[in-house]
């Protein structure tokens, strides 16, 4: 540790990053090969080298809903260049695997609106995101967080329809809250679903379910985070639930929550009870 070593380290880092930037710009096929081998290591640099964080961020590559492929080829600059008029955030979704991310119900409204979402499934991604909050003035926003401003994605007519649906569905929301009790933090009408009956999200400043699962798998202490259940009142399954008498409503509510948890990638605490409940409702 000396001034000379610091100068050498900074010079070498600058030289290597310059070579990588040139390769990414002018030898794209070569950079794809480099990224496959060293991409995860480069992601670590976002948190370990604050001085060069912006340059390293420009070299990162991700899978995206734009390509519908697990190949990590999309840069943050590519994403910004394709942003819709009025869009001010870089949307992403982290999950245990590419397939889990690509098929997540959280993407439904974004696909319908033609908004691109980055799909993150490397173990290092959650750690990287704790350091990479924005790029070129655009904030990174998780589509699985409950605090996401979905109103910004809707026009006035859609907002009106959503407000009317939420008002009409209030009695069922209260029944769901009573039936699910301590299993959920909140139940509310969603604006993010198109084809799915329900999904679970967490608050803006809570750890993502994906990160919590990683911490628990590593034997680390992780806080207990109760999910927020968001319900799509237009879905046929939810309409059927709404019509259930009190005697069977609880089982339908539990089934709805368990399905949403499974779609998010969670492991059910009592899978046998889920199967038993599902079979009973199918036979009924």
Backbone as a ProteinNet text record, in pm:
[ID]
protein_1_A
[PRIMARY]
XXXXXXXXXXXXXXXXXXXXXXXXXXXXXXXXXXXXXXXXXXXXXXXXXXXXXXXXXXXXXXXXXXXXXXXXXXXXXXXXXXXXXXXXXXXXXXXXXXXXXXXXXXXXXXXXXXXXXXXXXXXXXXXXXXXXXXXXXXXXXXXXXXXXXXXXXXXXXXXXXXXXXXXXXXXXXXXXXXXXXXXXXXXXXXXXXXXXXXXXXXXXXXXXXXXXXXXXXXXXXXXXXXXXXXXXXXXXXXXXXXXXXXXXXXXXXXXXXXXXXXXXXXXXXXXXXXXXXXXXXXXX
[TERTIARY]
84.3	0	87.8	95.2	172.3	116.6	161.6	114.8	149.8	268.5	312.1	222.6	192.5	105.5	-34	-85	-217.4	-221.8	-113	-106.3	-102.3	-23.9	-15.9	-151.6	-216.9	-346.4	-448.6	-452.4	-548	-518.9	-390.8	-353.3	-389.1	-361	-394.1	-544.7	-619.4	-766.3	-821.7	-771.3	-816.8	-786.1	-666.7	-626.3	-715.6	-739.8	-822	-965	-1021.6	-1158.5	-1168	-1064.3	-1062.1	-1061.5	-982.3	-977	-1112.1	-1175.6	-1306.6	-1412.8	-1408.7	-1503.3	-1485.4	-1360.2	-1332.8	-1381.7	-1359.8	-1405.9	-1558.4	-1624.2	-1770.2	-1828.7	-1760.3	-1810.8	-1776.8	-1654.7	-1605.8	-1586.2	-1589.2	-1573	-1679.3	-1801.8	-1914.2	-1912.9	-1877.9	-1874.6	-1770.5	-1655.5	-1549.9	-1596.3	-1669.8	-1714.6	-1818.9	-1901.3	-1998.8	-1925.3	-1817	-1736.8	-1674.9	-1619.8	-1561.4	-1667	-1785.6	-1890.1	-1934.2	-1942.6	-1983.5	-1886.6	-1759.2	-1656.4	-1640.3	-1649.3	-1611.3	-1719.1	-1840	-1945.7	-1979.4	-1987.8	-2023.5	-1915.8	-1790.8	-1681.6	-1690.6	-1723.8	-1735	-1848.8	-1956.1	-2067.2	-2022.1	-1927.8	-1876.5	-1804.5	-1747.6	-1674.4	-1759.7	-1889.6	-1980	-1974.5	-1965.1	-1960.1	-1819.7	-1719.9	-1584.1	-1499.4	-1538.8	-1459.8	-1550.1	-1568.6	-1660.8	-1614	-1483.2	-1429	-1470.3	-1471.6	-1501.3	-1641.1	-1726.9	-1858.2	-1937.1	-1935.6	-2013.7	-1959.4	-1826.8	-1767.5	-1800.3	-1789.1	-1819.4	-1966.5	-2054.1	-2197.4	-2225.9	-2151.1	-2169.6	-2128.7	-2044.4	-1997.6	-2086.3	-2180.8	-2266.7	-2363.2	-2399.3	-2494.9	-2600.4	-2725.1	-2835.8	-2926.2	-2999.4	-3111	-3226	-3319.7	-3425.9	-3549.7	-3664.2	-3788.3	-3787	-3694.1	-3684.4	-3646.9	-3560.1	-3509.3	-3574.9	-3640.7	-3699.3	-3597.5	-3477.3	-3368.4	-3286.7	-3234.2	-3152	-3015.7	-2979	-2849.4	-2840.6	-2731	-2711.1	-2637.7	-2714.7	-2657.2	-2698.5	-2790.9	-2846.4	-2770.6	-2716.1	-2648.9	-2749.7	-2711.7	-2799.2	-2819.6	-2715.8	-2728.6	-2827.6	-2823.6	-2921.5	-3062.9	-3080.6	-3212.7	-3262.5	-3177.5	-3216.9	-3251	-3178.8	-3205	-3340.7	-3397.7	-3528.1	-3642.8	-3614.1	-3717.4	-3830.9	-3953.4	-4071.2	-4072.3	-4143	-4155.5	-4223.6	-4162.2	-4216.9	-4166.2	-4099.8	-4045.9	-3920.3	-3912.6	-3797.1	-3723.3	-3758.4	-3693.1	-3646.7	-3542.8	-3495.4	-3558.5	-3650.1	-3722.9	-3646.2	-3644.9	-3578.7	-3657.8	-3628.7	-3687.8	-3580	-3559.5	-3462.2	-3536	-3480	-3544.2	-3437.8	-3481.2	-3387.5	-3330.9	-3403.2	-3358.6	-3417.8	-3362.5	-3417	-3561.3	-3591.7	-3728.8	-3827.1	-3788.1	-3876.1	-3900.6	-3798.2	-3814	-3899.3	-3870.4	-3938.8	-4087.4	-4127.7	-4267.5	-4338	-4274.3	-4332.5	-4457.2	-4561.7	-4681.5	-4654.7	-4544.9	-4512.8	-4484.8	-4456.8	-4423	-4545.6	-4663	-4778.5	-4813.1	-4823.4	-4861.1	-4749.6	-4624.4	-4512.1	-4509.4	-4539.9	-4548.7	-4663.6	-4777	-4891.7	-4861	-4783.4	-4749.9	-4627.9	-4563.3	-4444.3	-4323	-4318.7	-4206.9	-4106.2	-3981.5	-3875	-3840.7	-3812.3	-3770.6	-3645.3	-3543.2	-3422.4	-3449.4	-3401.6	-3427	-3296	-3287.6	-3164.5	-3177.9	-3083.3	-3092.3	-2958.2	-2849.9	-2721.7	-2724.3	-2656.4	-2655.2	-2596	-2504	-2438	-2526.9	-2635.4	-2716.5	-2775.6	-2829.8	-2890.7	-2786.8	-2667.6	-2558.9	-2521	-2509.7	-2475.2	-2578.5	-2708.2	-2814.9	-2813.7	-2752.8	-2745	-2648.3	-2564	-2470.9	-2512.2	-2576.2	-2614.6	-2759.7	-2780.5	-2916.1	-2966	-2872.4	-2913.1	-2803	-2838.5	-2742.4	-2782.2	-2689	-2712.3	-2839.3	-2857.5	-2970.1	-3102.9	-3105.4	-3227.9	-3221.1	-3316.5	-3318.7	-3356.8	-3296.2	-3335.3	-3450.6	-3555.9	-3675.8	-3718.7	-3740.1	-3786.7	-3936.4	-3977.1	-4119.7	-4191.8	-4115.5	-4176.2	-4194.8	-4165.8	-4183.2	-4319.3	-4385.8	-4520.2	-4524.4	-4410.3	-4409.6	-4393.6	-4384.3	-4367.4	-4487.2	-4459.8	-4566.4	-4629.5	-4726.6	-4792.5	-4891.6	-4933.6	-5024.3	-4961	-4826.9	-4756.7	-4766.8	-4801.5	-4811.5	-4952.5	-5048	-5188.3	-5236.1	-5328	-5389.2	-5509.9	-5575.4	-5684.2	-5800.8	-5831.4	-5941.9	-5911	-5786.1	-5744.7	-5746.8	-5703.5	-5704.2	-5846.8	-5938	-6078.5	-6134.9	-6106.1	-6154.7	-6096.1	-5967	-5901.4	-5963.4	-5992.1	-6052.8	-6192	-6269.6	-6404.9	-6399.3	-6305.2	-6291.2	-6249.8	-6158.3	-6111.6	-6225.2	-6308.3	-6420.8	-6522.6	-6554.5	-6653.4	-6602.7	-6471.4	-6412	-6379.4	-6405.6	-6370.1	-6423.5	-6551.1	-6601.7	-6522.5	-6482.1	-6405.2	-6264.5	-6206.3	-6074.6	-6080.4	-6184.9	-6199.3	-6215.6	-6290.1	-6305.3	-6170.5	-6092.9	-5961	-5868.9	-5870.4	-5786.9	-5823.4	-5953.6	-5999.2	-5961.1	-5972	-5943.3	-5794.2	-5708.8	-5564.9	-5493.1	-5550.9	-5497.9	-5350.7	-5272.1	-5130.7	-5040.5	-5095.5	-5011.5	-4970.1	-5045.7	-5016.2	-5006	-4930.1	-4918.7	-5036.4	-5082.1	-5190.8	-5252.2	-5376.7	-5442.4	-5498.7	-5476.4	-5526.7	-5548	-5623.2	-5647	-5520.5	-5487.8	-5365.3	-5388.9	-5281.7	-5284.2	-5178.2	-5107.5	-4993.8	-5026.2	-5143.5	-5175.5	-5272.8	-5254.1	-5341.7	-5404.3	-5320.1	-5367.1	-5370	-5306.6	-5297.8	-5399.3	-5444.5	-5543.2	-5485.2	-5357.9	-5299.7	-5147.7	-5081.8	-4936.4	-4900.1	-4777.5	-4729.9	-4614.8	-4611	-4504.7	-4459.8	-4348.6	-4303	-4294.4	-4285.1	-4273.9	-4141.7	-4136.9	-4023.2	-3889.7	-3886.1	-3758.8	-3734.3	-3814.1	-3791.6	-3705.5	-3638.4	-3556.6	-3645.8	-3597	-3675.2	-3683.4	-3791.7	-3803.3	-3685.8	-3637.3	-3523.1	-3400	-3371.8	-3256.8	-3276.4	-3397.3	-3425.3	-3398.9	-3440.4	-3416.1	-3266.6	-3191.2	-3046.4	-2981	-3023.7	-2967.5	-2995.9	-3119.6	-3156.3	-3079.4	-3061.5	-2987.3	-2841.2	-2789.9	-2651.2	-2638.2	-2749.6	-2745.8	-2743.3	-2775.9	-2775.2	-2911.4	-2908.1	-3033.5	-3101.1	-3228.5	-3304.2	-3433.7	-3472.1	-3596	-3718	-3821.3	-3947.1	-4024.8	-4046.7	-4118.9	-4251.7	-4359.2	-4491.3	-4524	-4578.8	-4607.6	-4732.5	-4737.3	-4858.5	-4925.1	-5050	-5122.6	-5198.3	-5166.9	-5238	-5328.6	-5454.4	-5556.8	-5612.5	-5633.2	-5689.8	-5840.3	-5926.1	-6070.6	-6136.6	-6066.9	-6123.8	-6101.7	-6017.2	-5984.6	-6099.5	-6122.9	-6234	-6221.7	-6098.3	-6078.7	-6117	-6081.7	-6113.6	-6264.1	-6327.2	-6473	-6542	-6486.8	-6544.1	-6523.2	-6404.7	-6376.9	-6474.8	-6500.5	-6589.5	-6729.1	-6771.5	-6906.8	-6917	-6803.7	-6805	-6872.3	-6946.4	-7000.7	-6888.6	-6915.8	-6813	-6751.8	-6828.2	-6779.7	-6660.5	-6659.8	-6550.7	-6457.4	-6493.4	-6414.5	-6269.8	-6250.7	-6115.8	-6023.2	-6074.6	-5992.7	-5954.5	-6048.7	-6020.1	-5915.9	-5928.2	-5832.4	-5692	-5680.6	-5550.5	-5490.9	-5575.6	-5530	-5476.9	-5546.1	-5504.9	-5367.6	-5348.3	-5219.8	-5108.4	-5134.9	-5032.1	-4990.8	-5087.7	-5055.3	-4966.3	-4998.6	-4919.2	-4777.5	-4764.5	-4632.3	-4550.4	-4613.2	-4543.7	-4498.3	-4583.8	-4548.7	-4431.2	-4417.4	-4307.5	-4177.2	-4187.9	-4068.3	-4048.6	-4142.7	-4129.6	-4161	-4107.3	-4141.5	-4249.5	-4357.3	-4466.2	-4424.2	-4468.2	-4434.3	-4504.4	-4622.7	-4698	-4753.2	-4666.6	-4711.2	-4819.1	-4815.3	-4916.3	-5054.7	-5063.7	-5192.2	-5242.5	-5148.4	-5185.8	-5246.5	-5181	-5230	-5365.7	-5380.5	-5507.1	-5619.8	-5590	-5690.2	-5727.3	-5626.8	-5648.8	-5734.9	-5701.3	-5778.6	-5923.9	-5945.4	-6080.4	-6163.1	-6101.1	-6173	-6199.3	-6103.4	-6123.2	-6235.2	-6238.3	-6342	-6476.9	-6473.6	-6599.2	-6665.4
-119.6	0	124.6	191.3	315.3	396.2	519.5	604.7	544.5	487.8	429.7	311.9	225.8	110.2	157.3	257.2	311.9	366.7	435.1	492.3	382.4	277.5	165.1	95.2	73.7	6.1	85.3	217	302.4	304.2	307.9	310.5	181.1	68.1	-62.6	-79	-37.8	-48.8	35.1	158	247.5	188.4	129.7	70.8	-48.1	-136.7	-255.4	-215.4	-121.7	-78	-12.3	60.5	121.1	16	-90.1	-200.1	-271.8	-290.7	-357.1	-272	-141.1	-50.9	-55.8	-60.5	-68.2	-202	-310.8	-441.7	-446.8	-391.4	-392.4	-312.8	-207.8	-121	-174	-225.7	-258	-406.7	-489	-633.2	-705.2	-686.1	-731.4	-882.4	-960.3	-1105.7	-1147.3	-1078.8	-1107.2	-1072.3	-960.5	-916.6	-1013.8	-1069.9	-1170.9	-1288.5	-1333.3	-1443.3	-1404.6	-1281.5	-1232.5	-1228.9	-1178	-1162.3	-1298.2	-1399.1	-1531.4	-1584.2	-1552.2	-1602.9	-1516.6	-1383.2	-1293.5	-1193.7	-1209.5	-1113	-1101.6	-1215.8	-1213.5	-1142.4	-1160.1	-1092.7	-941.9	-902.3	-760	-696.8	-772	-719.6	-687.6	-765.8	-739.3	-605.2	-564.7	-438.4	-317	-327.5	-215	-174.6	-275.3	-246.3	-228.7	-285.4	-284.5	-167.7	-107.2	3.1	124	202.6	317.1	419	436.3	536.2	506.9	379.2	341.5	279.8	301.6	236.4	266.5	390	428	358.5	352.1	283.4	134.7	73.1	-70	-94.8	-5.9	-20.5	-18.1	63.3	69.6	-57.5	-139.9	-264.7	-384.5	-364	-474	-515	-641.4	-694.5	-777.1	-772.6	-838.7	-907.7	-1008	-1061.9	-963.1	-970.2	-870.1	-926.2	-866.5	-906.6	-866.1	-780.4	-736.7	-851.8	-942.3	-1050.6	-1185.3	-1199.3	-1328.2	-1440.6	-1411.9	-1509.9	-1495.5	-1607.2	-1597.6	-1534.3	-1512.5	-1452.4	-1310.9	-1283.5	-1151.5	-1062	-989.3	-908.5	-761.7	-725.1	-589.2	-502.7	-391.4	-297.3	-196.2	-127.3	-23.5	89.3	117.4	220.4	176.2	47.5	-6.5	14	-19	-8	136.4	229.2	371.3	419.7	370.7	411	364.4	261.7	209.1	251.8	334.1	373.6	449.1	424.5	491.6	638.6	719	860.3	874.4	953.2	974.3	875.6	766.9	667.9	724.7	718.4	775.3	674	545.8	443.5	326.2	260.2	135.9	22.6	-51.2	-154.7	-287.1	-357	-487.5	-582.3	-711.2	-814	-916.4	-945.3	-1048.1	-1173.2	-1288.4	-1415.9	-1524.1	-1644.7	-1755.2	-1807.4	-1789.7	-1838.2	-1748.7	-1760.9	-1683.1	-1721.4	-1851.8	-1897.1	-1838.8	-1837.4	-1782	-1634.2	-1562.3	-1419.2	-1396.3	-1470.7	-1449.2	-1480.2	-1571.7	-1611.3	-1550.5	-1454.4	-1392.6	-1311.2	-1320.8	-1237.7	-1088.2	-1051.5	-909.8	-840.7	-918.9	-861.4	-830.7	-875.2	-873.2	-733.5	-637	-502.3	-440	-476.2	-420.2	-477.5	-605	-663.9	-600.1	-580.2	-520.8	-379.1	-306.1	-167.3	-157.5	-272.1	-269.9	-209.8	-219.5	-164.8	-275.5	-250.4	-348.4	-362.1	-486.3	-514.5	-600.8	-562.9	-643.8	-762.1	-880.8	-1002.8	-1050.1	-1045.7	-1074.5	-1205	-1296.2	-1425.7	-1475.4	-1398.4	-1437.5	-1410.4	-1493.2	-1475.6	-1340.7	-1289	-1163	-1041.7	-1059.8	-945.8	-866.4	-934.4	-863.6	-779.9	-834	-759.2	-638.5	-659.4	-550	-438	-475.3	-375.3	-287	-335.5	-252.4	-135.1	-142.7	-34.2	41.3	-29.2	32.1	78.7	203.4	256.8	333.6	384.6	459.3	454.3	487	491.1	604.1	694.3	811.9	887.5	899.6	976.7	902.9	776.3	696.4	597.7	605.2	515.5	374.6	275.1	135.5	103.2	41.3	13.3	-131.6	-201.4	-340.6	-344.7	-427.1	-440.4	-527.3	-588.6	-674	-601.1	-471.5	-394	-325.1	-325.8	-268.9	-118.3	-50.6	95	147.3	58.6	102	185	298.2	389.3	338.7	248.5	192	288.8	391.9	492	563	572	640.6	562.6	433.6	350.6	350.5	409.8	403.8	538	533.8	658	689.5	801.7	846.9	747.9	688.7	593.4	469.6	421.2	304	334.7	454.5	492.8	496.3	546.7	552.8	412.2	321.7	184.3	113.1	137.1	75.2	123.1	253	309.3	252.1	238.5	182.1	35.1	-39.7	-181.5	-198	-113.4	-120.7	-90.8	7.2	43.5	-69.7	-128.9	-236.9	-363.1	-379.5	-502.2	-492	-376.4	-354.2	-461.4	-501.5	-604.4	-736	-774.3	-898.2	-882.7	-764.5	-736.8	-755.9	-705.7	-720.1	-866.5	-943.1	-1086.5	-1159.3	-1120.4	-1181.8	-1149.9	-1025.9	-986.9	-1069.1	-1086.1	-1163.3	-1310.7	-1365.1	-1507.9	-1538.6	-1448.4	-1474.5	-1427.8	-1333	-1289.2	-1252.1	-1320.2	-1286.7	-1335.5	-1409.9	-1459.6	-1347.7	-1238.4	-1129.3	-996.4	-905.8	-771.2	-684.9	-709	-628.6	-703.9	-673.5	-724.9	-604.2	-599.1	-485	-523.7	-439.9	-459.1	-419.8	-495.5	-471.9	-395.1	-329.8	-266.9	-328.8	-432.4	-487.8	-619.4	-678.5	-808.7	-798.2	-886.9	-894.4	-1033.6	-1137.6	-1275.2	-1357.8	-1311.3	-1388.9	-1338.5	-1428.3	-1386.8	-1305.5	-1330.7	-1261.2	-1270	-1184.2	-1189.8	-1136.3	-1163.3	-1108.8	-1012.8	-904.1	-805	-771.3	-694.9	-644.8	-493.5	-428.7	-283.3	-238.1	-111.6	-55.3	-77.4	-63.5	-68.5	-202.4	-302.5	-435.3	-519.2	-618	-708	-787.9	-809.4	-885.5	-1031.4	-1101.7	-1244.7	-1326.6	-1290.7	-1361.6	-1348.8	-1227.7	-1206.7	-1278.3	-1276.4	-1346.5	-1496.8	-1553.5	-1696.8	-1726.6	-1637.5	-1656.3	-1650.3	-1556.5	-1543	-1668.1	-1716.9	-1835.5	-1958.6	-1969.5	-2083.4	-2082.5	-1961	-1947.1	-1958.2	-1984.9	-1999	-1867.7	-1758.2	-1626.2	-1595	-1512.2	-1465.3	-1369.8	-1391.1	-1304.7	-1262.7	-1136.9	-1090.7	-1157.5	-1173.1	-1229.4	-1118.6	-1133.4	-1031.6	-1089.9	-1030	-1075.9	-1017.6	-1098.4	-1048.9	-962.3	-877.6	-802.2	-876.7	-917	-989.3	-888.8	-887.9	-802.4	-891	-852.4	-936.4	-868.6	-949.1	-901.8	-932.6	-834.7	-862	-902.2	-885.6	-921.3	-1067.5	-1136.6	-1274.8	-1368.1	-1471.3	-1564.1	-1635.8	-1671.1	-1740	-1649.8	-1520.9	-1426.3	-1400.2	-1396.1	-1378.9	-1498.7	-1617.4	-1736.3	-1731.6	-1688.4	-1672.1	-1573.8	-1464.5	-1359	-1413.2	-1513.8	-1567.8	-1678.1	-1714.5	-1826.2	-1787.6	-1881.8	-1858	-1860.8	-1811.5	-1803.2	-1939.2	-2045.8	-2179.3	-2223.7	-2187.8	-2230.1	-2115.7	-1992.9	-1876.5	-1884.7	-1931.8	-1939.1	-2027.9	-2143.4	-2235.1	-2172.2	-2101.2	-2034	-1922.8	-1850.7	-1743.6	-1800.2	-1909.6	-1973.6	-2022.8	-2080.9	-2129.9	-2016	-1903.7	-1787.4	-1738.2	-1728.4	-1682.6	-1782.5	-1911.9	-2013.4	-2014.4	-1999.1	-1992.9	-1872.6	-1758.8	-1637.9	-1655.1	-1722.5	-1747.8	-1839.9	-1943.5	-2036.2	-1966.6	-1881	-1808.4	-1714.4	-1666.1	-1575.1	-1651.1	-1783.2	-1865.1	-1913	-1883.8	-1923.3	-2071.5	-2127.6	-2264.3	-2257.1	-2331.2	-2327.6	-2395.4	-2339	-2396.6	-2530.4	-2546	-2671	-2715	-2769.7	-2809.3	-2917.2	-3005.8	-3112.4	-3052.4	-2949.5	-2883.4	-2815	-2758.2	-2693.9	-2796.6	-2911.3	-3016.7	-3068.3	-3088.4	-3137.8	-3038.1	-2910.8	-2806.2	-2797.1	-2803	-2796.5	-2913.1	-3033.1	-3151.6	-3141.6	-3093.3	-3081.5	-2983.6	-2871.8	-2772.6	-2822.6	-2898.9	-2954.8	-3058	-3139.3	-3242.7	-3184.9	-3071.3	-3007.5	-2937.9
0	0	0	-114.1	-125.4	-240.4	-252.5	-362.2	-497	-507.2	-634.4	-674.9	-576.8	-605.1	-644.1	-571.9	-603.7	-745.6	-784.5	-919.4	-1024.7	-998.2	-1091.3	-1103.4	-987.4	-987.2	-1068.3	-1044	-1115.1	-1264.6	-1300.5	-1442	-1512.7	-1446.4	-1505.1	-1522.8	-1420.2	-1426.7	-1540.4	-1552.2	-1658.8	-1796.1	-1810	-1937.4	-1973.5	-1877	-1902.1	-1937	-1861.5	-1889.5	-2027.3	-2065.9	-2199.3	-2308.2	-2288.7	-2386.1	-2394.5	-2279.8	-2278.3	-2346.7	-2324.2	-2390.8	-2542.1	-2586.5	-2730.7	-2787.7	-2712.2	-2757.5	-2764.9	-2662.9	-2659.8	-2775.3	-2816.1	-2922.8	-3061.1	-3079.3	-3213.5	-3241.6	-3137	-3156.4	-3072.1	-3112	-3029	-3005.6	-3107	-3090	-2986.7	-2989.8	-2893.1	-2752	-2742.7	-2610.6	-2554.3	-2640.4	-2595.9	-2531.8	-2596.6	-2542.6	-2409.2	-2402.6	-2277.3	-2167	-2201.2	-2100.2	-2042.6	-2129.3	-2081.9	-1977	-1991.1	-1899.7	-1775.4	-1792.8	-1683.6	-1643.7	-1699.4	-1670.7	-1522.5	-1455	-1313	-1230.5	-1269.2	-1199.9	-1221.9	-1344.8	-1376.1	-1296.1	-1274.4	-1194	-1051.7	-998.9	-865	-859.5	-973.1	-977.6	-950	-974	-948	-801	-713.6	-570.7	-517	-584.6	-531.9	-582.2	-692.4	-748.9	-771	-665.9	-674.8	-777.9	-790.8	-884	-1027.3	-1064.3	-1203.2	-1218.7	-1120.3	-1121.1	-1248.5	-1293.6	-1411.8	-1537	-1547.8	-1664.1	-1663	-1545	-1533.4	-1564.1	-1513.9	-1540.4	-1690.2	-1764.2	-1908.6	-1979.9	-1912.9	-1973	-1937.8	-1846.2	-1803.2	-1913.7	-1913.1	-2010.5	-1937.5	-1987.9	-1921.3	-2023.2	-1975.3	-2053.2	-2042.6	-2136	-2140.2	-2208.3	-2176.4	-2242.9	-2390.4	-2429.4	-2568.4	-2660.1	-2610	-2694.9	-2666.5	-2548.5	-2509.3	-2519.3	-2470.8	-2474.2	-2345.8	-2292	-2171	-2194.7	-2320.9	-2352.4	-2295.3	-2223.7	-2163.6	-2264.2	-2343	-2451.1	-2446.6	-2357.2	-2355.9	-2255.8	-2303	-2213.4	-2159.1	-2052.8	-1997.4	-2098.3	-2177.2	-2280.8	-2388.8	-2426.4	-2521.9	-2469.3	-2341.5	-2279.2	-2284	-2242.8	-2240.5	-2380.6	-2479.6	-2617.5	-2668.5	-2604	-2645.9	-2553.6	-2455.2	-2359	-2427.3	-2379	-2433.1	-2392.4	-2469.4	-2436.6	-2299.7	-2213.4	-2079.5	-1976.1	-2019.3	-1925.1	-1860	-1728.7	-1659	-1571.7	-1584.4	-1502.6	-1588.3	-1540.1	-1600.2	-1519	-1577.9	-1505.7	-1510.6	-1396.1	-1391.1	-1302	-1317.3	-1232.7	-1200.9	-1073.3	-1033.8	-989.2	-1021.7	-988.5	-977.1	-934.1	-915	-1046.5	-1155.1	-1285.8	-1394.1	-1514.8	-1626	-1652.6	-1649.1	-1676.9	-1576.2	-1447.5	-1344.6	-1368.1	-1410.1	-1437.5	-1562.1	-1668.5	-1796.4	-1789.6	-1700.6	-1690.7	-1570.2	-1507.3	-1387.7	-1421.8	-1339.3	-1362.9	-1349.3	-1282.1	-1266.4	-1400	-1501.9	-1632	-1718.3	-1677.5	-1767	-1817	-1728.7	-1772.7	-1855.6	-1827.6	-1903.5	-2045.8	-2058.1	-2192.4	-2270.8	-2204.8	-2273.6	-2320.4	-2240.4	-2274.9	-2366	-2392.2	-2476.4	-2407.4	-2273.6	-2196.6	-2167.4	-2197.5	-2178.6	-2030.1	-1987.7	-1850.5	-1854.9	-1779.6	-1769.5	-1676.7	-1715	-1638.4	-1576.1	-1443.9	-1371.6	-1294.1	-1314.7	-1247	-1193.6	-1207.5	-1148.5	-998	-920.9	-775.7	-734.7	-814.1	-779.4	-806.5	-880.5	-924.3	-807.8	-708.1	-595.4	-521.5	-504.7	-439.8	-525.2	-655	-746.7	-741.1	-733.5	-735	-610.7	-501.5	-381.7	-402.2	-505	-537.4	-663.5	-755.6	-882.4	-873.7	-836.2	-817.6	-939.6	-1020.4	-1140.2	-1244.3	-1367.5	-1477	-1570.8	-1593.3	-1678.4	-1637.7	-1506.4	-1455.2	-1449.2	-1492.5	-1489.8	-1373.3	-1282.2	-1166.7	-1207.7	-1142.5	-1163.2	-1069.5	-1121	-1041.5	-1060.7	-949.5	-954.3	-983.1	-1078.9	-1110.9	-1008.1	-914.2	-812	-679.9	-677.5	-555.1	-556.9	-442.6	-433.7	-450	-426.7	-435.8	-577.3	-675.1	-813.7	-858.7	-921.7	-964.5	-1093.8	-1078.9	-1196.7	-1259.2	-1184.5	-1240.3	-1359.4	-1355.8	-1464.6	-1595.7	-1586.7	-1706.9	-1765.1	-1694	-1736.4	-1789.1	-1888.5	-1935.1	-1846.2	-1871.4	-1784.4	-1781.1	-1896.3	-1902.5	-1818.4	-1828.3	-1750.4	-1601.1	-1564.5	-1422.8	-1368.9	-1450.3	-1409.5	-1389.1	-1483.7	-1475	-1352.8	-1325.7	-1211	-1079.7	-1072.3	-950.7	-927.3	-1034.9	-1022.9	-980.4	-1038.8	-1004.1	-858.4	-812.3	-674.2	-576.3	-610.5	-523.6	-516.1	-631	-635.6	-566.2	-560.4	-507	-357.1	-297.9	-157.2	-61.5	-72.9	18.7	10.8	-111.2	-126.9	-69.5	-84.7	-25.6	126	187	332.1	370.9	291.4	318.2	305.3	205.6	186.9	304.2	350.1	464.2	587	609.1	725.3	712.8	592.1	570.6	581	530.6	527	653.8	722.3	851.5	849.3	935.3	954.1	840.4	745.5	635.6	540.3	538.7	446.1	520.7	463.6	519.1	476.5	351.2	295.7	177.8	147.8	26.9	-47	-179	-255.8	-402.1	-470.6	-613.8	-689.3	-792.2	-867	-995.5	-1042.2	-1174.2	-1263.5	-1211.4	-1285.7	-1356.6	-1330.3	-1387.3	-1504.4	-1601.2	-1718.3	-1726.4	-1721.3	-1739.7	-1611.9	-1505.5	-1380.9	-1278.4	-1189.8	-1090.1	-975.2	-940.4	-825.6	-831.9	-755.4	-741.2	-603.7	-561	-433.8	-461.5	-383.8	-393	-251.3	-241.9	-112.5	-120	-3.2	-0.2	-60.8	-97.7	-170.7	-99.7	32.1	104.1	173.6	142.8	199.3	105.5	161.7	80.7	-12.9	-134.5	-230.9	-187.5	-223.7	-189.9	-242.5	-360.8	-419.8	-330.1	-280.9	-193.3	-60.2	-6.5	119.2	106.1	-7.4	-29.6	-38	-101.5	-111.5	26.3	109.5	243.9	327.5	319.4	397.1	347.8	215.9	160.2	203.7	229.6	273.9	425.4	493.6	638.5	713.1	644.9	708	770.5	872.9	931.9	834.7	812.5	721.2	789.5	776	839.5	778.6	856.9	807.1	738.1	609.8	531.9	485.2	531.5	489.5	352.4	262.1	127.1	123.4	23.1	-9.6	-125.2	-106.9	-211.8	-297.7	-428.1	-523	-608.3	-620.1	-682.7	-807.5	-911	-1036.9	-1039	-1011	-1000.4	-1131.4	-1245	-1374.8	-1410.4	-1334.5	-1367.2	-1327.5	-1409.3	-1385.9	-1251.4	-1212.4	-1084.8	-967.7	-978.8	-871.3	-866	-981.9	-984.6	-918	-939.8	-876.7	-725.1	-684.5	-541.3	-477.5	-548	-497.9	-469	-545.5	-531.6	-427.6	-364.2	-269.8	-137.7	-77.7	57.1	160.3	278.4	382.1	414.5	403.6	439.7	354.8	228.2	138.9	99.4	136.7	93.4	142.5	266.3	322.7	242.2	198.3	118.2	-15.3	-77.7	-204.1	-184.6	-74.2	-45.6	-25.9	49.4	72.1	-59.5	-144.4	-274.2	-360.5	-359.5	-438.8	-393.7	-262.5	-209.5	-240.8	-220.4	-246.7	-394.2	-484.2	-626.8	-657.3	-596.9	-618.9	-565	-451.8	-393.7	-483.4	-536.2	-625.5	-753.2	-809.7	-932	-909	-785.3	-751	-728.8	-706.8	-687.9	-546.4	-458	-318	-299.7	-191.1	-152.3	-45.1	-63.6	33.1	163.4	275.2	404.9	425.8	367.3	383.7	247.5	160.7	26.7	28.9	128.9	137.1	158.1	242	266.2	139.6	62.1	-64.7	-160.6	-173.7	-263.5	-217.4	-87.5	-33.4	-60.6	-38.6	-61.2	-209.5	-295.3	-438.5	-486.4	-440.4	-480.2	-434.9	-313.3	-261.5	-344.3	-384.6	-463.5	-606	-661.4	-796.1	-796.4	-694.5	-687	-650.1	-579.7	-540.8	-655.8
[MASK]
++++++++++++++++++++++++++++++++++++++++++++++++++++++++++++++++++++++++++++++++++++++++++++++++++++++++++++++++++++++++++++++++++++++++++++++++++++++++++++++++++++++++++++++++++++++++++++++++++++++++++++++++++++++++++++++++++++++++++++++++++++++++++++++++++++++++++++++++++++++++++++

